[in-house]
Amino acid sequence: MAGLDLTAELITHRFTPGSKEVLLGWYPRTRLEMDEESRRRKHGRFGAVKYVYPRETMTELRTWFERELAARVPACRVRYWT
């Protein structure tokens, strides 16, 4: 793997009220957690509301992914996290 140029973009699940409605229409029996009360409300660049994981969960997820990538694909660099 010498000279390998490998990067990763790590994107967590987030949803807007509109995307939640679409997803539930497409996948009515989904077990994907989309409870606004258990998420943090965040405003996007243009004022749109989206629901993201709480900070503690985000920290836990990022730590896990970065550790696992380093162990399994050491040449991989994380370029983006959200």
Number of C-alpha atoms within 10 A of each C-alpha: 8 5 6 8 9 13 13 13 11 14 10 13 11 17 20 17 13 10 12 16 13 12 14 13 11 10 11 10 8 11 7 10 10 20 10 15 8 12 18 13 16 15 10 9 7 6 8 10 15 19 21 21 20 12 11 9 12 15 11 10 15 17 11 12 13 16 13 12 15 14 11 9 13 13 16 16 15 15 10 10 11 11
